[in-house]
Amino acid sequence: MSKKKHETPMLDELKKGPWPSFVKEIEKAAVKSETANDTLGQVEKSYRTRRGYWKHGGIVGVLGYGGGVIGRYTSLPEEFPGVKFFHTVRINQPSGWFYTSKALREICDIWDKYGSGLTNIHGSTGDLVLLGTNTESLEAIFAEYSSRGWDLGGSGSAMRTPSCCLGPARCEWSNINTLEINYQLTQEFQDELHRPSFAYKFKIKFSGCACDCVAAIARADISVIGTWKGPILIDQDAVKW
């Protein structure tokens, strides 16, 4: 990347201390990405002026899909040309968010090729979120991901990508097979997920027990919570004072 690094005295404050810093992570991407570099410049300006400069909307997407891509732009394209377009691509996640390191590297390598290199793993909807690319790259991005078995997630006024806790794969408290339920519902509602037809977004989440680790009650319109079948058995002698 040949463009000069932005001066970011306010963002630099967020790099101090022992905790993780989103500024440090964006700076890593900015070494080879003009999009990431201008993201830092625009966010610094927003902190200084206390104004937001992102514009949301526009008709962008890939052929045959009405969802999965979110149009985003800057209102300052002359000052920050690297984020003139900053579209978001959502990738449908596997049930329980189980990835191999090979799969994650594959996702990131493709994103480095066409986008900013910035990711959000995971969005509150559940999808693996890829932040910052231009309109011309969308079809190529989709072609590369789909050829490797990945699909787009949901966005807009559609059924959003179902998500679940890791269920019986790793948790002894799970009362239902959240992974299988989530997979089957995702396959069943492909049309509703990819082609928005609702008045507003609609979310379904599955938790294996009342601990609700996927926050289905807080984040979903339909919350499926696993519980016990029949009365709970209690060892009364064990619980006596």
C-alpha positions as CSV (number, residue, x, y, z in Angstrom):
1,M,0.0,0.0,0.0
2,S,1.5,3.3,-1.1
3,K,-0.9,5.8,0.6
4,K,0.4,7.7,3.6
5,K,-0.7,6.5,7.0
6,H,-3.3,8.7,8.7
7,E,-2.5,10.6,11.9
8,T,-4.8,9.1,14.5
9,P,-4.0,10.6,17.9
10,M,-7.5,9.9,19.3
11,L,-7.5,6.3,18.1
12,D,-4.0,5.8,19.5
13,E,-5.5,6.3,23.0
14,L,-7.5,3.1,22.4
15,K,-4.3,1.1,21.9
16,K,-3.1,1.7,25.5
17,G,-3.5,-0.9,28.2
18,P,-3.3,-4.7,28.3
19,W,-6.7,-5.4,26.7
20,P,-7.3,-6.2,23.0
21,S,-7.7,-3.1,20.7
22,F,-9.7,-3.0,17.5
23,V,-7.4,-0.1,16.4
24,K,-4.4,-2.4,16.5
25,E,-6.2,-5.0,14.4
26,I,-7.3,-2.5,11.8
27,E,-3.7,-1.2,11.6
28,K,-2.5,-4.7,10.8
29,A,-4.8,-4.8,7.9
30,A,-3.9,-1.2,6.8
31,V,-0.3,-2.3,6.1
32,K,-1.5,-3.7,2.8
33,S,-5.1,-2.4,2.5
34,E,-6.0,1.1,1.5
35,T,-9.6,0.4,2.6
36,A,-8.4,-0.4,6.1
37,N,-6.1,2.6,6.1
38,D,-8.9,5.0,5.2
39,T,-11.2,3.3,7.7
40,L,-8.8,4.5,10.4
41,G,-8.8,8.0,8.9
42,Q,-12.5,8.3,8.8
43,V,-13.1,6.9,12.3
44,E,-10.5,9.3,13.6
45,K,-12.4,12.1,12.0
46,S,-15.6,10.9,13.5
47,Y,-14.1,10.9,16.9
48,R,-12.8,14.4,16.4
49,T,-16.0,15.9,15.0
50,R,-18.5,13.6,16.8
51,R,-20.2,12.9,13.6
52,G,-20.8,9.7,11.6
53,Y,-19.8,9.6,8.0
54,W,-21.1,6.2,6.9
55,K,-24.0,6.0,4.6
56,H,-26.1,2.8,4.6
57,G,-28.2,1.4,1.8
58,G,-28.2,1.2,-2.0
59,I,-29.1,-1.7,-4.2
60,V,-26.1,-4.0,-4.2
61,G,-25.8,-7.8,-4.2
62,V,-25.1,-10.8,-6.3
63,L,-27.1,-12.4,-9.1
64,G,-30.1,-14.5,-7.8
65,Y,-29.8,-13.3,-4.2
66,G,-31.6,-10.5,-2.5
67,G,-29.7,-10.7,0.8
68,G,-26.3,-11.5,2.1
69,V,-24.7,-8.2,1.0
70,I,-25.2,-4.8,2.8
71,G,-24.5,-1.6,0.9
72,R,-22.3,0.9,2.8
73,Y,-20.5,4.0,1.6
74,T,-18.7,7.0,2.9
75,S,-20.1,10.5,2.7
76,L,-16.5,11.8,2.2
77,P,-15.3,9.9,-0.9
78,E,-12.9,12.6,-1.9
79,E,-11.1,12.6,1.5
80,F,-11.2,8.9,2.0
81,P,-11.4,7.2,-1.4
82,G,-10.4,3.8,0.0
83,V,-13.9,3.6,1.7
84,K,-15.9,5.1,-1.2
85,F,-17.5,1.7,-1.2
86,F,-17.5,-0.3,2.0
87,H,-20.0,-3.1,1.4
88,T,-20.5,-5.9,4.0
89,V,-20.6,-9.6,2.9
90,R,-22.2,-12.1,5.2
91,I,-21.1,-15.8,5.1
92,N,-23.5,-18.4,6.4
93,Q,-21.8,-20.0,9.4
94,P,-21.8,-23.8,10.3
95,S,-24.0,-24.9,13.2
96,G,-22.3,-24.1,16.5
97,W,-19.6,-22.0,14.8
98,F,-17.3,-25.0,14.3
99,Y,-14.5,-24.1,11.9
100,T,-11.2,-25.8,11.1
101,S,-8.2,-23.6,10.9
102,K,-8.0,-24.5,7.2
103,A,-11.5,-23.2,6.6
104,L,-10.8,-19.9,8.4
105,R,-7.6,-19.4,6.4
106,E,-9.6,-20.0,3.2
107,I,-12.1,-17.4,4.1
108,C,-9.5,-14.9,5.1
109,D,-7.3,-15.5,2.0
110,I,-10.3,-14.8,-0.3
111,W,-11.2,-11.7,1.7
112,D,-7.7,-10.4,1.6
113,K,-7.8,-10.8,-2.2
114,Y,-11.0,-8.8,-2.8
115,G,-11.8,-6.8,0.4
116,S,-10.3,-4.9,3.3
117,G,-9.2,-7.9,5.3
118,L,-11.4,-6.8,8.2
119,T,-13.8,-9.3,9.7
120,N,-16.4,-9.5,12.5
121,I,-16.5,-13.0,13.9
122,H,-19.3,-13.3,14.7
123,G,-22.1,-10.8,14.1
124,S,-25.0,-10.9,16.5
125,T,-27.1,-12.4,13.7
126,G,-24.7,-15.3,13.6
127,D,-23.1,-14.9,10.1
128,L,-19.4,-14.5,9.7
129,V,-19.2,-10.9,8.6
130,L,-16.7,-9.5,6.1
131,L,-16.3,-5.7,6.2
132,G,-15.4,-3.5,3.3
133,T,-15.4,-4.2,-0.4
134,N,-16.4,-2.5,-3.6
135,T,-19.4,-3.2,-5.9
136,E,-17.2,-4.5,-8.8
137,S,-15.8,-7.3,-6.6
138,L,-19.0,-8.7,-5.2
139,E,-19.7,-11.3,-8.0
140,A,-16.1,-12.5,-7.9
141,I,-16.2,-12.8,-4.1
142,F,-19.4,-14.9,-4.3
143,A,-18.0,-17.1,-7.0
144,E,-14.9,-17.9,-5.0
145,Y,-16.7,-18.6,-1.8
146,S,-19.5,-20.6,-3.4
147,S,-17.0,-22.7,-5.4
148,R,-15.6,-23.8,-2.1
149,G,-18.9,-24.7,-0.5
150,W,-19.7,-21.5,1.3
151,D,-22.9,-19.6,1.0
152,L,-24.2,-16.1,1.8
153,G,-26.1,-15.5,5.0
154,G,-29.2,-13.3,5.5
155,S,-29.7,-9.6,5.5
156,G,-32.5,-7.1,5.1
157,S,-36.2,-7.9,5.6
158,A,-35.6,-11.6,5.4
159,M,-35.4,-14.6,7.7
160,R,-31.9,-14.2,9.1
161,T,-29.4,-17.0,9.3
162,P,-30.5,-19.4,12.1
163,S,-27.9,-19.9,14.8
164,C,-27.4,-22.2,17.8
165,C,-25.2,-23.0,20.7
166,L,-22.7,-25.9,20.4
167,G,-25.2,-28.2,21.9
168,P,-24.4,-31.9,22.4
169,A,-21.1,-31.6,20.6
170,R,-19.4,-30.1,23.6
171,C,-21.9,-29.5,26.4
172,E,-23.4,-32.0,28.8
173,W,-26.2,-29.7,29.7
174,S,-27.8,-29.7,26.2
175,N,-31.3,-31.3,26.2
176,I,-31.8,-31.1,22.4
177,N,-29.6,-31.6,19.3
178,T,-29.3,-27.9,18.5
179,L,-26.8,-28.5,15.7
180,E,-29.0,-30.8,13.7
181,I,-32.1,-28.6,14.3
182,N,-30.2,-25.5,13.2
183,Y,-28.8,-27.3,10.1
184,Q,-32.2,-28.6,9.0
185,L,-34.0,-25.3,9.4
186,T,-31.3,-23.5,7.5
187,Q,-31.7,-25.9,4.6
188,E,-35.5,-25.7,4.8
189,F,-35.7,-21.9,4.6
190,Q,-33.1,-21.1,1.9
191,D,-35.5,-19.1,-0.1
192,E,-36.7,-17.0,2.8
193,L,-33.1,-16.4,3.9
194,H,-31.7,-15.4,0.5
195,R,-34.7,-13.5,-1.0
196,P,-36.1,-11.0,1.4
197,S,-39.9,-11.0,1.3
198,F,-40.9,-10.0,4.9
199,A,-41.9,-6.6,6.3
200,Y,-39.0,-6.8,8.7
201,K,-36.1,-9.1,9.7
202,F,-36.9,-12.4,11.5
203,K,-34.6,-14.4,13.6
204,I,-34.6,-18.0,15.0
205,K,-32.1,-19.2,17.5
206,F,-31.6,-22.6,19.3
207,S,-30.2,-23.1,22.8
208,G,-29.8,-26.6,24.3
209,C,-30.7,-25.6,27.8
210,A,-32.0,-22.7,29.9
211,C,-28.5,-21.2,30.2
212,D,-29.2,-19.9,26.7
213,C,-25.6,-19.4,25.7
214,V,-26.7,-18.2,22.2
215,A,-28.9,-15.5,23.8
216,A,-32.0,-16.7,21.9
217,I,-34.3,-15.0,24.3
218,A,-32.6,-11.6,23.9
219,R,-31.8,-11.8,20.2
220,A,-34.4,-13.9,18.4
221,D,-38.1,-13.6,17.4
222,I,-38.5,-17.4,17.9
223,S,-36.4,-18.8,20.8
224,V,-36.1,-22.6,20.9
225,I,-34.8,-23.7,24.3
226,G,-34.2,-27.3,25.3
227,T,-35.7,-28.5,28.5
228,W,-36.2,-31.7,30.4
229,K,-38.9,-34.2,29.4
230,G,-41.1,-35.0,32.3
231,P,-40.6,-34.0,36.0
232,I,-37.1,-33.2,37.2
233,L,-35.7,-35.9,39.4
234,I,-34.2,-34.6,42.6
235,D,-32.3,-36.5,45.2
236,Q,-34.0,-35.1,48.3
237,D,-31.4,-36.5,50.7
238,A,-28.6,-34.8,48.8
239,V,-30.2,-31.4,49.1
240,K,-31.2,-31.5,52.7
241,W,-29.6,-28.9,55.0
